[in-house]
């Protein structure tokens, strides 16, 4: 089930969208069966791109922030989902410790943290926020613009447990991607649940691994509803051990980008798509601040690499990169290019927003300075039959397909965490 | 977790309410632990009465109708809860058959049915409506005022399964209380889930059994949060085998009512309550159309019985009755007396409404001709901090206590269905 939110889509429903809407009972059943075998990740946000002819996730975050961007009317859904998640993991929970990013003191991040705290408080837990930053020696209370405040407390590590002064949590919710590596203070905890687990950290996850798994999920799903999985899957390739600070590295990248562009061109031809293909190059290791490079012509790579702070943020030396088929977005809000970001808690879609950037093109990264956010509201169409429609018919839930794609992306994360779990017992 | 809905309460928060609000983490944990051991009933609606000094369920319905009275903004919560319930019971479900009341053709009931169908469709199921009425020989489509329509189809019984033409459901949702008894067509089904189970039928349930179990639940809960369980529990007594059509029967009832009134008076004195106690007499067997008799003075019983169509609806002969402490309601909407009705799906509170009656008193039954319904909306206080409050503080969720009491009532139903399950294995 996906709540009916208002999307920016106004045109006629295309073939892919109609296929997804028509297959709803089969799709929901498929997901239910998946969750019998696999554990949903605790929470995630998924960046989705809708090119019209194709709809795909381009990135996901297992430590989502920006919860304050969700519309207030979505809060009860998030709380109900949080309640279901907690009940499954640790029904006897009383206390929840949230571990935030270390150096995020901007009010936007803190407002997101306050919203997360609110969700879990409303789910019936005592919630406190414990920083693992070595710089935080004593509690500090930070006021938020909307009148709320956040108290950051230094965590205390006893032998087998992590907590705060007079606060022993049974569950620890990480909202810290730990891109610099998992600190020892989180290791070897006894009887405490770490959510998500440490191997979800941006310091160890690989985008290539993730998108390979996503591709397998997309293939199976494509078979289920009878579509070419390319319509929901961005093609990708990987480069390992290339140093983009060297001419040799750039040459390798150029060859690989050319090959991927050729594959996209072939697909575009097959589907009669007139757009110009492009490739997005990302560092293989995840990390909230990792940048990306958009390449429309491989001849431009050297010049682009010189200008892109993102790739240059990779230190000299060999690195792995993900080359991803660029998925343009054909959505706009007030003429500005927009892409939906969908939030999930446990297996439930609990809301989303549009990331909007007035100065960027349909084939560019919108997650850049100057972007703003428009919460997705519940559809009015849910509340009143629309006069233009056949009497009694409700407007179709056009947000549904985003919820489906976001859940496929989340399912891939579940598979990924199962596959990369260092503690998993192996029977193969 | 209970969604934050607007209640009619405007006065200061009293002691009981404050205690419930303060105990939220303990309460939520207690419920989570209960659901580890017990299965929530599939869906229910609970009539709650708030006297200010005391807050208690006075009746509950295991085949709730009036879903159309819930505000539209609650729909996603109901859908998410339905999804969780279905996933637990029958994850491989594709088709759901709803069995409605047999002779309810009024547009209000049909609109409720349409809403129920919508909830399960949005949860991802193929939903059709199959009547078990012997009068329905072929499909009939009934138009609803809001433009929607309901198609009632005659059920088909094959050897071990119940379905419709070309429709084999794995789950059958009963929205028919079967007060006249469970029809044979529902018996001995193979591999189909009947929700709720047949022994939830109004033809076999006993109010006395239910309220006895509720009292035990209330006692344990009272201990948990440190209150006299009377504050959440209406005292009760039972009369078995009395014929209210005879003077002897009325004499027995008079004695028992007097005894209960004396117990209530004692409690009122203990708490310094100046109100006039009253007792409500109900038929022991549940049934949507069962009436009740409000008794303020046992001397009036003979006269009241003569006037009350409710008790006269009991055929001459011995019957069992429940005598329940009357709980007045101190809530009003536009000066009319009101009582909240809370809806649950699985373990989740998914909405509610006020039943309002302009011509009835605070100690009278509001479920009578002339009543109307006011959906409970989400609180604005959830969306914006209120100026009158301390900066950063949100308005307390005064609906929370109703959600707690309704869940206690639902938990008692779970215990009841476990205790009365004819197929349960007994180890005692």
Interface residues (C-beta under 8 A of the other chain):
Chain A: X1 X3 X4 X24 X25 X26 X27 X28 X29 X31 X32 X33 X35 X36 X72 X73 X75 X76 X77 X79 X80 X81 X82 X83 X84 X86 X87 X91 X92 X93 X94 X118 X122 X123 X124 X125 X126 X144 X146 X147 X148 X149 X348 X378 X382 X383 X385 X391 X392 X397
Chain B: X1 X3 X4 X24 X25 X26 X27 X28 X29 X32 X33 X35 X36 X72 X73 X75 X76 X77 X79 X80 X81 X82 X83 X84 X86 X87 X91 X92 X93 X94 X122 X123 X124 X125 X126 X144 X146 X147 X148 X149 X348 X378 X382 X383 X385 X391 X392 X394 X397
